[in-house]
């Protein structure tokens, strides 16, 4: 990779951002295609988000990803946001269009791509139970609803957040049945019995943590389990799913697929097939 005065700069903002695997993935695709781009991390503390966005605009940065804790907070500092980002209230990709900065959300695209590829599942007409009601859940719910699922159950520790998520999505997807649930075992048993897919959008699973009372035994034998956590590669939830003979996948495929979608928005080129996932897996093994 040779950097010149014509090299277009891409990046990622977050706090922290040093752990991000996006630079490795994106630069692998850039190098594979021989494009004159470079992707770098920009650590941005919340108090300086507005100044940082304006600085990136003035510096001519071509585009950037947005990670925690800025996905929702960045919206007021952008000139426009795409419909899918507006629906889920979160932006993970920003593109320069002339002097304008436009926000997109490719998380939902990445999630659906991974569900279809890693689990072989077309969510149309299915029933899904979502664990969590945060930013990751909003992206998943919007993507699933747009893909034509029949029912989405949102199970969250704080019921009010689940209700708020349903209120955000219900009018946009009148054909989808939305249900809000607590994390009480008896409620989860009832909802899991009718679920085709269980999705964990929370941070539970990182560092070996597990849900206190998730009755996975209630999920039908043909049920599927998707855990957005990808470190460790096998969370306690996925380990139990495998023990019960349930098909399951972690968030590696989602991370790679959302990166591919962002890459296409910035460059107008399709990322080489599987190059980002291969690089991501190599970095995780390291």
Beta strands, then each sheet from edge to edge (+ up, - down):
strand 1: 8-14
strand 2: 37-43
strand 3: 63-66
strand 4: 80-81
strand 5: 93-97
strand 6: 100-104
strand 7: 127-131
strand 8: 151-155
strand 9: 177-181
strand 10: 197-200
strand 11: 224-227
strand 12: 247-249
sheet 1: 2+ 1+ 3+ 5- 6+ 4+
sheet 2: 9+ 8+ 7+ 10+ 11+ 12+
end
